[in-house]
Amino acid sequence: MNKIWVPKEQCDVANSLEETGQVLRPGMVLLKNYIPISEQVNIVKKCRELGLGPSGFYRPGYKDGAKLRLFMMCLGLDWDPQTRAYAQIRPHDNVVPPDIPSHFSSVVARSLEDSHRLIKKVMDVTDADDMLPKMSPDLCIVNFYTTNGRLGLHQDRDETDDSLRKGLPVVSMSIGDSAEFLYGNQRDVEKADSLMLESGDVLIFGAESRHIFHGVTNIFPRTAPHGLLEKTGLLPGRLNLTFRKY
């Protein structure tokens, strides 16, 4: 499938979607440099506020003592990596996750609208819903990867049967240091495609691509935008927000 691409330094939010967006495969869209720095700053500050609260960031682990190589916080509903189940209350400390901030949901809605416009233009279709359904998120998993953070290839398949059957998309926002992101049809690193996700990028996958295997193999230190660091003091690493419909 053809991809539309220009170097990042030539991209800004005011440019057309044809220049900043890529249709990677049916149901999978990458919007490069999509979230402006001012909005990234607001997201970081809100995540820090929520993350320092009683239902904030923690390092998930398993019964055998193994720990994930990231810090996690859930919004809307809690997701337990141990049981792979969602719940209204976080089981390890019995706290209720905070709601998704309205301005986070606004970015999701806008990115889906723009993805539809891109799909219609690139794929020459009049209705993009079949290729990428719209959704209003009721949960968000916020991960912070330090510079040695990783996440192995996996599928996001813990939402309801109805949500998965409809192919309602995952909307992923990247802020901070850049990351190497792998994706493919199999849990096989050797056969996976690779993307560089940079601060401000939004990646969306739904419909045919809803069950892709995906993961993060590398975080690249000192790649976050200077303006973001200057205004937030964000620690080295990558902040990633993934929005879904349970």
Helices and strands as residue ranges (DSSP letters): G 8-10, H 17-20, E 21-25, E 28-31, H 37-51, E 71-75, E 78-80, E 85-87, H 102-123, E 139-145, E 151-154, H 161-165, E 170-176, E 178-184, G 189-191, E 193-197, E 202-205, G 207-209, E 213-220, H 226-232, E 238-244
